[in-house]
Amino acid sequence: MTDSKNINNPVGQGGGQRKKLSRAERQNNGPHRNLDRQGAADKKAELVRKMREKAHAAEAAEQASDDTAQS
């Protein structure tokens, strides 16, 4: 094994240069955050869809009760 001049960085020991981090990754906003955001957006869209369905069903029930009350 060849040793480098720096004892903290022996050659061939799995060291090497660090990956250059983007500005977002340095601020801990890396690719994993994008996945979290996408998951949150999916959950929100699902929740909004369910709420709209409930509102529509309640509106339809109200319409039906109004129709029966008028006749």
Secondary structure, DSSP 8 states (H G I E B T S, - for coil): ----SSTTS-TTSS--------HHHHTT-SHHHHHHHHHHHHHHHHHHHHHHHHHHHHHHHHHHHHHHHH-
